[in-house]
């Protein structure tokens, strides 16, 4: 079964889906994105996330999801989302697709709240797929009539904050807070960078909190920005101001992470004030 509408979405990639059902196959389907012409099944699944150039889907799964959306995002009525949308034919069920900016691809994950699902990394069954109960997926806003829209900033920010609130306080077992001088803290940041040249989203937030709690927001963020520059201006300030989840994270967690990599803490350097001054001059105020 094919759909001329899907032929218009040249950035999208797909997977085979069991006929009459929603189950994708084969087992490694997430690692084998398909062009539409290579889909062999009657039912079709859209691979969400990076495979489809940053396409996500927001799934409204019943009245509770619709009510929650209407309350949370009154500025974005469902009937006026102005993006590609489809439905399985079940009452109060529909999905809306959006494009996510590439700088957020690596940090997004699937998240469900109040039966409202922010979908990323999985797949969504697409029109004209059919289910065994007789329902057929259909377009609400088809690609031929509606342009795929960039996800609004406030919706994306809400999604990111849901993920941030799920973040555990510790990824590594904390140790007793060390008694370190400011010079030693700066040297600690250098050593940490050697063992962790890149940070995933959750670790980045935790480590930022650790340095901010130890040195204060301005100095802590200045050090982090020096070693891990922002991919988007204002990221450190934005996430620090919007979350309280890191208030208990100490610099001891950073030391534990270094020791986990076999690192050692050297003698404190003596030019902390000059070092910090240079960073502030380069990166400016951070709060």
C-alpha positions as CSV (number, residue, x, y, z in Angstrom):
1,X,0.0,0.0,0.0
2,X,1.4,3.4,-0.9
3,X,0.4,7.0,-0.4
4,X,1.1,9.8,-2.8
5,X,1.2,12.2,0.1
6,X,4.2,10.5,1.7
7,X,6.1,10.8,-1.6
8,X,6.2,14.5,-1.0
9,X,8.1,14.1,2.3
10,X,11.6,13.6,0.8
11,X,13.3,13.9,4.2
12,X,11.3,11.2,5.9
13,X,12.5,7.6,6.4
14,X,10.3,4.6,7.2
15,X,10.1,1.1,8.5
16,X,8.0,-1.9,7.7
17,X,5.0,-2.4,10.0
18,X,3.1,-5.7,10.6
19,X,-0.1,-5.7,8.4
20,X,-3.2,-4.9,10.5
21,X,-1.1,-3.9,13.5
22,X,1.4,-1.2,14.7
23,X,4.4,-3.4,15.3
24,X,7.6,-2.5,13.3
25,X,9.9,-5.1,12.0
26,X,12.6,-6.5,11.6
27,X,14.3,-6.4,15.0
28,X,16.9,-3.9,13.9
29,X,14.4,-1.6,12.2
30,X,15.6,1.4,14.2
31,X,19.0,1.1,12.6
32,X,17.8,0.5,9.1
33,X,15.7,3.5,7.9
34,X,14.1,2.9,4.6
35,X,13.1,5.1,1.7
36,X,9.4,4.9,1.0
37,X,10.0,2.8,-2.2
38,X,11.8,0.2,-0.1
39,X,8.9,-0.4,2.3
40,X,7.5,-3.9,1.7
41,X,4.6,-4.0,4.1
42,X,1.1,-2.7,3.6
43,X,1.4,-0.7,6.8
44,X,4.0,2.0,7.0
45,X,5.9,3.5,10.0
46,X,7.6,6.9,10.0
47,X,10.9,6.7,11.8
48,X,11.0,9.7,14.2
49,X,14.1,11.7,15.1
50,X,17.4,12.1,13.3
51,X,16.6,9.5,10.6
52,X,13.8,11.8,9.3
53,X,15.8,15.0,9.5
54,X,14.6,15.9,13.1
55,X,10.9,15.1,12.7
56,X,9.1,14.5,16.0
57,X,5.4,13.6,16.6
58,X,3.2,14.8,19.4
59,X,0.6,12.1,20.1
60,X,-2.8,13.1,21.6
61,X,-4.0,9.8,23.1
62,X,-7.5,10.6,24.3
63,X,-9.6,13.3,26.0
64,X,-7.1,13.7,28.9
65,X,-4.3,14.5,26.5
66,X,-6.4,17.0,24.6
67,X,-7.6,18.7,27.8
68,X,-4.1,18.9,29.1
69,X,-2.8,20.4,25.9
70,X,-5.6,23.0,25.8
71,X,-4.8,24.0,29.3
72,X,-1.0,24.0,29.0
73,X,-0.8,25.6,25.5
74,X,-3.9,27.7,25.0
75,X,-1.9,29.8,22.4
76,X,-1.7,26.6,20.2
77,X,-5.2,25.3,19.6
78,X,-5.1,21.8,18.2
79,X,-7.3,22.7,15.2
80,X,-4.8,25.6,14.4
81,X,-1.4,23.9,14.7
82,X,-0.8,24.4,11.0
83,X,1.4,21.4,10.5
84,X,1.1,17.9,9.1
85,X,-1.3,15.8,11.2
86,X,-3.0,12.4,11.0
87,X,-5.3,10.1,12.9
88,X,-5.9,6.4,13.4
89,X,-9.6,7.0,13.2
90,X,-10.1,6.5,16.9
91,X,-12.1,9.2,18.6
92,X,-10.0,11.9,20.4
93,X,-6.7,10.5,18.9
94,X,-4.4,12.3,16.5
95,X,-0.7,13.1,15.9
96,X,1.0,16.3,14.9
97,X,4.5,16.3,13.3
98,X,7.1,19.1,13.8
99,X,10.7,19.7,12.9
100,X,13.2,20.0,15.8
101,X,16.3,22.2,15.4
102,X,19.4,20.0,15.0
103,X,21.1,21.3,18.1
104,X,18.5,19.4,20.2
105,X,18.6,16.1,18.4
106,X,21.1,14.4,20.8
107,X,19.3,15.4,24.0
108,X,15.7,14.6,23.1
109,X,13.9,11.5,24.4
110,X,10.4,10.1,24.3
111,X,8.3,11.6,27.1
112,X,4.6,11.0,28.1
113,X,2.6,13.2,30.4
114,X,-1.2,13.2,30.9
115,X,-1.5,10.8,27.9
116,X,0.2,13.4,25.8
117,X,3.3,11.8,24.2
118,X,6.3,13.7,22.8
119,X,7.6,11.1,20.4
120,X,11.3,10.8,19.3
121,X,13.4,7.9,18.2
122,X,10.6,5.5,17.7
123,X,8.1,5.2,14.9
124,X,4.5,6.4,14.1
125,X,2.2,4.4,11.9
126,X,1.1,6.6,9.0
127,X,-1.8,6.8,6.5
128,X,-3.0,4.8,4.7
129,X,-2.2,2.0,7.1
130,X,-5.1,-0.2,8.3
131,X,-5.7,-2.0,11.6
132,X,-7.3,-5.3,12.2
133,X,-10.4,-3.7,13.8
134,X,-11.2,-2.0,10.4
135,X,-9.8,1.5,11.2
136,X,-7.7,3.2,8.6
137,X,-5.2,6.0,9.2
138,X,-6.1,9.2,7.5
139,X,-4.7,12.7,7.0
140,X,-6.1,15.6,9.0
141,X,-3.5,18.0,7.5
142,X,-1.8,16.3,4.5
143,X,1.7,17.1,3.2
144,X,0.1,18.4,0.0
145,X,-1.9,21.0,1.8
146,X,0.1,21.8,4.9
147,X,3.8,22.5,5.3
148,X,5.7,20.6,8.1
149,X,6.2,23.2,10.8
150,X,9.2,24.0,13.0
151,X,8.2,23.1,16.6
152,X,7.3,26.3,18.5
153,X,9.9,27.4,21.1
154,X,7.5,27.2,24.1
155,X,6.5,23.6,23.2
156,X,10.1,22.5,22.8
157,X,11.1,24.2,26.1
158,X,8.3,22.4,27.9
159,X,9.5,19.1,26.5
160,X,13.1,19.8,27.5
161,X,12.0,20.7,31.0
162,X,10.1,17.5,31.4
163,X,13.3,15.6,30.5
164,X,15.3,17.8,32.9
165,X,12.9,17.1,35.8
166,X,13.4,13.3,35.2
167,X,17.1,13.7,35.5
168,X,18.6,11.8,38.5
169,X,20.6,14.0,40.9
170,X,23.5,11.6,40.7
171,X,24.7,9.5,37.9
172,X,27.8,8.5,39.9
173,X,27.8,7.7,43.6
174,X,28.8,10.9,45.4
175,X,31.7,11.0,47.8
176,X,32.2,13.2,50.9
177,X,32.7,16.9,49.9
178,X,36.4,17.6,49.5
179,X,38.0,20.6,51.0
180,X,39.5,22.3,47.9
181,X,40.9,25.7,47.2
182,X,39.6,27.8,44.3
183,X,42.8,27.0,42.5
184,X,42.3,23.3,42.9
185,X,38.7,23.7,41.5
186,X,40.0,25.3,38.3
187,X,42.6,22.5,37.9
188,X,39.9,20.0,38.5
189,X,37.9,21.4,35.6
190,X,41.0,21.0,33.3
191,X,41.4,17.4,34.5
192,X,37.7,16.6,34.0
193,X,37.9,17.9,30.4
194,X,40.7,15.5,29.7
195,X,38.6,12.5,30.7
196,X,35.3,13.8,29.4
197,X,35.9,15.7,26.2
198,X,32.2,15.7,25.4
199,X,29.2,15.5,27.7
200,X,25.7,14.2,27.2
201,X,22.9,16.4,28.2
202,X,22.3,15.0,31.7
203,X,26.0,15.0,32.6
204,X,26.4,18.5,31.3
205,X,23.7,19.7,33.6
206,X,25.0,17.9,36.6
207,X,28.6,19.1,36.2
208,X,27.5,22.6,35.6
209,X,25.5,22.5,38.9
210,X,28.6,21.1,40.7
211,X,30.8,24.0,39.7
212,X,28.1,26.6,40.2
213,X,27.4,25.3,43.7
214,X,31.1,25.3,44.5
215,X,32.1,28.7,43.0
216,X,28.8,30.6,42.6
217,X,26.8,30.8,39.4
218,X,28.9,33.4,37.6
219,X,32.3,31.7,38.2
220,X,31.0,28.2,37.8
221,X,29.3,28.9,34.4
222,X,32.4,30.8,33.2
223,X,34.5,27.7,33.8
224,X,32.0,25.4,32.1
225,X,31.7,27.7,29.1
226,X,35.4,27.8,28.7
227,X,35.7,24.0,28.6
228,X,32.2,23.2,27.0
229,X,31.1,26.2,24.9
230,X,27.4,26.7,24.3
231,X,25.9,25.3,21.2
232,X,23.2,27.9,21.5
233,X,23.6,31.3,23.2
234,X,22.2,31.4,26.7
235,X,22.0,27.6,27.4
236,X,23.8,27.7,30.7
237,X,21.7,30.6,32.1
238,X,18.5,29.2,30.8
239,X,18.8,25.7,32.3
240,X,20.2,26.9,35.6
241,X,17.4,29.4,36.1
242,X,14.7,26.9,35.2
243,X,15.7,24.0,37.4
244,X,16.3,23.3,41.1
245,X,17.2,19.7,40.6
246,X,20.9,20.3,41.0
247,X,21.0,22.2,44.3
248,X,22.4,19.1,46.1
249,X,25.1,18.2,43.6
250,X,28.6,18.9,45.0
251,X,32.1,19.0,43.5
252,X,32.7,15.6,45.0
253,X,30.6,14.0,42.2
254,X,33.0,15.5,39.7
255,X,36.0,14.1,41.5
256,X,34.4,10.7,41.7
257,X,33.8,10.8,37.9
258,X,37.5,11.7,37.3
259,X,38.6,8.8,39.5
260,X,36.2,6.5,37.7
261,X,38.3,7.2,34.6
262,X,41.6,6.6,36.4
263,X,42.4,10.3,36.7
264,X,44.4,12.0,39.4
265,X,44.1,15.4,41.1
266,X,47.4,17.3,40.8
267,X,48.7,20.1,43.0
268,X,46.6,23.3,42.8
269,X,47.7,25.9,40.3
270,X,48.4,29.4,41.6
271,X,46.9,31.6,39.0
272,X,43.2,31.1,39.6
273,X,42.3,34.8,39.7
274,X,44.1,35.6,36.4
275,X,42.6,32.4,34.8
276,X,39.1,33.3,35.9
277,X,39.5,36.9,34.8
278,X,40.6,35.8,31.3
279,X,37.5,33.6,31.0
280,X,35.2,36.4,32.1
281,X,36.7,38.8,29.7
282,X,36.3,36.3,26.9
283,X,32.8,35.1,27.6
284,X,31.3,38.1,29.5
285,X,28.8,38.0,32.3
286,X,26.8,34.8,32.7
287,X,24.0,36.0,35.0
